[in-house]
Amino acid sequence: MTARWSVAFGLILLLVTAGSAQRHHDPFTQAEIDQIRDASWEPQQRLALYVKFARARLVALEEMRSDPKTKNRTQQTHDRLDDFVLIYDELNDNIDTYVDRKNDIRKPLKLIVDADTEFEAKLRALKDAADVPPEEAKKYEFILSDALETLGTSSEDHRKLLAEQEEAGKHGKKFEKSTSGKSE
């Protein structure tokens, strides 16, 4: 009976360890998590926060890459791109939530569409950077391609959604209000 318990305990420990090893780290700081939570029912504020945080990751990436003292540039580039993608995916998940709730998100969508253009330019500049050795670029090529692909698809979706919401607004469609009672 003791051998069975030992085997069962070992399997549980193995599953817990394997599960935690596959999880992504949280790309948000505790202060950012608090801000997101506080704005949970305010589409304009919350979506603007995601844009702000995604932008901050790309700015940090640019600063890190231009700093000659940076150590392990390849891994840091990969990690910052991964954080950007995770935050951008959260942005898209939140857009879907607000669309499902029938919230008016025209204002934040305009901000997002502008940010999409900015983000794509920054990522393309990294991809096209002439001063990056090919062996270094290969180590983050997949995550960079994933980021550009996600951004390209999402950017198109954001523009379409904005056009749909603007058209609905022209025809007098009523959108749901946020829980604070303010319309967006």
Beta strands, then each sheet from edge to edge (+ up, - down):
end
